[in-house]
Amino acid sequence: MTLQQIHYALVVAETGSMNRAAEKLYVTQPTLTTAIQELETEIHAPIFNRTNRGVNLTSQGTRFLHYARQVYQQYEILEREYGNSPTVKRVFSVSSQHYSFVTKAFVETVKQYDASRFDFSIRETRTMDVIRDVAQQRSNLGILFRSRHNKKVLSRLFAEYRLEFTRLIDCNAYVYLWKGHPLAGEAAISMEQLKNYPCLSFEQGDQSSSYFAEEILSEREYPQSIHATDRATMLNLMIGLNGFTLCSGIICEELNGTDYIAVPYQEDRDHQNALMEIGYITRKDTSLDEVAETFLQEIRNYLGLDSRPQA
């Protein structure tokens, strides 16, 4: 096998499409297809499943690329230090549920490196996509939360995809709404007070179960529910419809603006609070590079944590 074949396979896995990978690599699709087929023949295992919607990694392909990526990253280091090509770039990618503090940490990380020498990317996406991105090595790490409600389901998926969860911080539930909302002046807000307003949540596609929701207390029934796919739309719905969402209370005014607030959720006997255990997932037996460690430190700095992972 060749480094070029490994590079081709990594780009196909990243893009999920032979067409997009060929465009990114500046090769024809037949050339790319032939290279991948020759690689699969050499390792005696299929790397990708081909479907009408694109390609995805087989279990053998996931294992192969786990090791192949390490080889290629070492090559990139050698090329960067001793080669003459200015086009080789290091890759750093993060997948996350919709958290503004993650975007803030990503921004601060990018500022510390020469962006011309890196291929940076951040994906705010659905919960299951965060898991798949890390498992299939599209992203170096993923940010999501666990709770009493979803912990067993997510832990089973982490084991299936050979992922490890590391906790960063625990948060109680907060009601997130705009400053012009009728309840914005309350010191705390109960479920009874919220019943006349629409509950906003991020749409999860085929995985629409409450176990994959990005909002705490997702297992509750709400009289009015509206789903959105991105953070900007969610904020617009808060203003336009006096909607609310239930979150960690960690908001970044620098990125989201100052028109929104987080008010503590007030529990009662029938509607108790719950903890959000926010953390990051990585592939087992894979060490994080200095850029990933810088990114995690920026998150800890923003959250007011020390530099040590929490048990």
C-alpha positions as CSV (number, residue, x, y, z in Angstrom):
1,M,0.0,0.0,0.0
2,T,1.1,3.6,-0.5
3,L,0.7,6.8,1.4
4,Q,-1.3,8.2,-1.5
5,Q,-3.8,5.3,-1.1
6,I,-4.0,6.0,2.6
7,H,-4.6,9.7,2.0
8,Y,-7.3,8.9,-0.6
9,A,-9.1,6.6,1.9
10,L,-8.9,9.2,4.7
11,V,-10.4,11.9,2.5
12,V,-13.2,9.5,1.3
13,A,-14.0,8.7,4.9
14,E,-14.0,12.4,5.8
15,T,-16.3,13.5,3.0
16,G,-18.5,10.4,2.9
17,S,-18.6,10.6,-0.9
18,M,-16.4,9.4,-3.8
19,N,-17.4,12.4,-5.9
20,R,-16.6,15.0,-3.2
21,A,-13.4,13.2,-2.3
22,A,-12.3,13.2,-5.9
23,E,-13.0,17.0,-6.2
24,K,-11.1,17.7,-3.0
25,L,-8.1,15.6,-4.1
26,Y,-8.2,17.0,-7.7
27,V,-8.3,13.5,-9.3
28,T,-10.9,11.8,-11.4
29,Q,-13.5,9.6,-9.8
30,P,-12.3,6.5,-11.7
31,T,-8.8,7.1,-10.5
32,L,-9.9,7.4,-6.9
33,T,-12.2,4.3,-7.2
34,T,-9.4,2.2,-8.6
35,A,-7.0,3.3,-5.9
36,I,-9.4,2.4,-3.2
37,Q,-10.3,-0.9,-4.8
38,E,-6.6,-1.8,-5.0
39,L,-6.1,-0.9,-1.4
40,E,-9.1,-3.1,-0.3
41,T,-7.7,-5.9,-2.4
42,E,-4.3,-5.6,-0.7
43,I,-5.6,-5.6,2.8
44,H,-8.1,-8.4,2.0
45,A,-11.1,-6.4,3.4
46,P,-13.6,-3.9,2.3
47,I,-13.0,-0.4,3.7
48,F,-16.2,1.2,2.5
49,N,-19.9,0.3,2.0
50,R,-21.1,1.9,-1.2
51,T,-24.7,3.1,-1.2
52,N,-26.8,5.5,-3.3
53,R,-26.3,8.1,-0.7
54,G,-22.6,7.9,-0.6
55,V,-20.1,5.7,1.3
56,N,-19.5,4.8,4.9
57,L,-16.9,2.8,6.7
58,T,-17.2,-0.9,7.3
59,S,-16.1,-2.3,10.7
60,Q,-12.9,-3.5,9.0
61,G,-12.4,-0.1,7.4
62,T,-12.9,1.7,10.7
63,R,-10.2,-0.4,12.3
64,F,-7.8,0.0,9.3
65,L,-8.1,3.8,9.2
66,H,-7.6,4.0,12.9
67,Y,-4.0,2.7,12.3
68,A,-3.6,4.3,8.8
69,R,-4.4,7.7,10.1
70,Q,-1.6,7.5,12.7
71,V,0.8,6.5,9.9
72,Y,-0.3,9.4,7.7
73,Q,-0.1,11.9,10.5
74,Q,3.5,10.8,11.2
75,Y,4.2,11.3,7.5
76,E,2.7,14.8,7.6
77,I,4.9,15.7,10.5
78,L,8.0,14.5,8.6
79,E,6.8,16.4,5.5
80,R,6.2,19.6,7.5
81,E,9.5,19.5,9.2
82,Y,11.7,18.3,6.4
83,G,9.8,18.4,3.1
84,N,9.6,21.2,0.5
85,S,5.9,21.1,-0.2
86,P,4.0,24.0,1.3
87,T,0.6,22.3,0.6
88,V,0.6,19.6,3.3
89,K,-1.7,20.6,6.1
90,R,-2.5,19.2,9.5
91,V,-6.1,18.4,10.2
92,F,-8.1,19.3,13.3
93,S,-11.8,18.8,13.4
94,V,-14.4,19.0,16.2
95,S,-18.0,17.7,16.2
96,S,-20.4,19.0,18.8
97,Q,-23.9,19.4,19.9
98,H,-25.0,23.1,19.7
99,Y,-22.9,24.8,22.3
100,S,-21.7,28.4,21.8
101,F,-18.8,27.9,24.3
102,V,-17.5,25.1,22.1
103,T,-17.4,27.6,19.2
104,K,-15.7,30.1,21.4
105,A,-13.0,27.6,22.4
106,F,-12.5,26.6,18.7
107,V,-12.0,30.3,17.8
108,E,-9.4,30.8,20.5
109,T,-7.6,27.6,19.4
110,V,-7.4,28.6,15.7
111,K,-6.0,32.0,16.8
112,Q,-3.0,30.2,18.3
113,Y,-1.9,28.4,15.2
114,D,-0.9,29.3,11.6
115,A,-4.2,28.6,9.8
116,S,-2.4,28.4,6.5
117,R,-0.8,25.2,7.7
118,F,-4.0,23.6,9.1
119,D,-7.3,22.3,7.8
120,F,-9.6,23.4,10.7
121,S,-13.3,22.4,10.8
122,I,-16.1,22.5,13.4
123,R,-19.4,20.7,13.0
124,E,-22.4,21.7,15.1
125,T,-24.6,18.7,14.4
126,R,-26.9,16.0,15.7
127,T,-26.0,13.8,18.6
128,M,-25.7,10.6,16.6
129,D,-23.6,12.4,14.0
130,V,-21.2,13.6,16.7
131,I,-20.7,9.9,17.8
132,R,-20.3,8.7,14.2
133,D,-17.9,11.5,13.3
134,V,-15.5,10.6,16.1
135,A,-15.9,6.8,15.5
136,Q,-15.2,7.2,11.8
137,Q,-12.3,9.7,12.5
138,R,-14.0,12.6,10.7
139,S,-13.4,14.5,13.9
140,N,-10.6,14.3,16.5
141,L,-13.2,14.6,19.3
142,G,-16.8,15.3,20.0
143,I,-18.6,17.4,22.6
144,L,-22.0,16.2,24.0
145,F,-23.8,15.6,27.3
146,R,-25.0,12.7,29.3
147,S,-27.8,12.7,31.9
148,R,-29.6,10.2,34.2
149,H,-32.1,9.7,31.3
150,N,-29.8,9.0,28.4
151,K,-26.6,7.7,30.1
152,K,-27.3,3.9,29.6
153,V,-28.2,4.4,25.9
154,L,-25.2,6.5,25.2
155,S,-22.8,4.3,27.1
156,R,-23.9,1.4,25.1
157,L,-23.2,3.3,21.9
158,F,-19.8,4.4,23.1
159,A,-18.9,0.8,23.8
160,E,-20.2,-0.3,20.4
161,Y,-18.2,2.4,18.6
162,R,-15.1,2.0,20.8
163,L,-15.4,5.5,22.2
164,E,-14.4,6.9,25.6
165,F,-16.3,9.7,27.4
166,T,-14.4,12.2,29.6
167,R,-16.5,14.5,31.8
168,L,-15.7,18.2,31.8
169,I,-18.5,19.7,34.0
170,D,-21.9,19.1,35.6
171,C,-24.6,21.6,35.2
172,N,-28.2,22.0,36.5
173,A,-31.0,22.8,34.1
174,Y,-31.6,26.5,33.1
175,V,-34.4,28.0,31.0
176,Y,-32.8,29.8,28.0
177,L,-35.0,32.7,26.6
178,W,-34.7,36.2,25.2
179,K,-34.7,39.2,27.5
180,G,-38.1,40.4,26.2
181,H,-39.8,37.2,27.3
182,P,-42.6,37.7,29.9
183,L,-40.7,35.4,32.3
184,A,-37.3,37.0,31.8
185,G,-37.5,38.9,35.1
186,E,-38.1,35.8,37.2
187,A,-35.4,34.6,39.6
188,A,-36.3,31.0,38.7
189,I,-38.9,29.5,36.3
190,S,-41.0,26.4,36.9
191,M,-42.5,23.9,34.5
192,E,-46.0,25.3,35.3
193,Q,-44.9,28.8,34.2
194,L,-43.6,27.5,30.9
195,K,-46.7,25.6,29.8
196,N,-48.1,28.4,27.7
197,Y,-44.9,28.9,25.7
198,P,-43.3,26.7,23.0
199,C,-40.4,24.5,24.0
200,L,-37.6,24.6,21.4
201,S,-35.3,21.8,20.6
202,F,-32.8,20.7,18.0
203,E,-34.1,18.3,15.4
204,Q,-32.4,14.9,15.5
205,G,-33.5,13.4,12.2
206,D,-34.0,9.6,12.3
207,Q,-32.8,9.5,15.9
208,S,-35.6,11.6,17.3
209,S,-35.8,9.7,20.6
210,S,-35.5,11.7,23.7
211,Y,-32.3,9.8,24.4
212,F,-30.6,11.7,21.6
213,A,-32.0,15.1,22.5
214,E,-29.5,18.0,23.1
215,E,-31.8,19.5,25.8
216,I,-32.0,18.4,29.4
217,L,-35.4,17.1,30.7
218,S,-36.2,16.0,27.1
219,E,-38.2,13.1,28.4
220,R,-41.0,15.5,29.6
221,E,-44.1,16.1,27.6
222,Y,-44.5,19.8,26.5
223,P,-47.9,21.2,25.3
224,Q,-46.1,23.1,22.5
225,S,-42.9,21.8,20.9
226,I,-41.0,23.2,17.9
227,H,-37.8,21.7,16.4
228,A,-35.0,23.7,14.7
229,T,-31.8,22.6,12.9
230,D,-29.4,25.4,13.8
231,R,-28.6,27.8,16.6
232,A,-29.4,31.0,14.7
233,T,-33.0,29.7,13.9
234,M,-33.4,28.7,17.5
235,L,-32.5,32.2,18.7
236,N,-34.9,33.8,16.2
237,L,-37.7,31.5,17.4
238,M,-37.1,32.6,21.0
239,I,-37.8,36.2,20.0
240,G,-40.5,35.6,17.4
241,L,-42.5,33.1,19.4
242,N,-41.4,33.7,23.0
243,G,-40.0,30.2,22.9
244,F,-37.6,28.7,25.4
245,T,-35.2,25.8,25.6
246,L,-33.7,24.0,28.6
247,C,-29.9,24.1,28.7
248,S,-26.7,24.1,30.8
249,G,-26.8,27.8,31.5
250,I,-23.4,28.2,29.9
251,I,-23.9,30.9,27.2
252,C,-21.4,32.9,25.2
253,E,-22.6,36.5,24.8
254,E,-19.7,37.3,22.6
255,L,-21.1,34.9,20.0
256,N,-24.8,34.8,20.8
257,G,-25.3,38.4,21.6
258,T,-26.6,40.0,24.8
259,D,-30.3,39.6,24.0
260,Y,-30.6,36.2,25.7
261,I,-30.5,35.0,29.3
262,A,-30.4,31.8,31.2
263,V,-32.7,31.6,34.3
264,P,-32.4,28.7,36.8
265,Y,-35.1,26.0,36.4
266,Q,-37.2,25.7,39.5
267,E,-38.1,22.1,40.3
268,D,-41.1,20.8,42.2
269,R,-42.3,17.4,43.3
270,D,-43.7,16.5,39.9
271,H,-41.0,18.1,37.8
272,Q,-37.6,17.6,39.3
273,N,-34.3,19.0,38.0
274,A,-31.5,16.9,36.4
275,L,-27.8,17.2,35.8
276,M,-26.2,17.7,32.5
277,E,-22.8,15.9,32.5
278,I,-21.0,17.7,29.6
279,G,-17.9,16.1,28.3
280,Y,-16.0,14.9,25.2
281,I,-15.6,11.6,23.4
282,T,-12.6,10.2,21.7
283,R,-11.7,6.9,20.1
284,K,-10.2,4.4,22.6
285,D,-6.5,3.8,22.3
286,T,-6.1,7.1,20.4
287,S,-4.1,9.9,21.9
288,L,-5.0,13.6,21.3
289,D,-2.4,15.8,19.6
290,E,-1.4,19.2,20.9
291,V,-4.1,21.1,18.9
292,A,-6.8,19.0,20.5
293,E,-5.3,19.5,23.9
294,T,-5.2,23.2,23.3
295,F,-8.8,23.2,22.3
296,L,-9.8,21.3,25.5
297,Q,-7.8,23.7,27.6
298,E,-9.6,26.6,26.0
299,I,-12.9,24.9,27.0
300,R,-11.7,24.5,30.6
301,N,-10.5,28.1,30.7
302,Y,-13.9,29.3,29.6
303,L,-15.7,27.0,32.1
304,G,-13.4,28.1,34.9
305,L,-12.0,24.6,35.3
306,D,-8.4,23.5,36.0
307,S,-6.4,21.7,33.4
308,R,-7.0,18.2,34.8
309,P,-9.8,16.0,33.3
310,Q,-12.5,15.3,35.8
311,A,-13.2,11.7,36.8
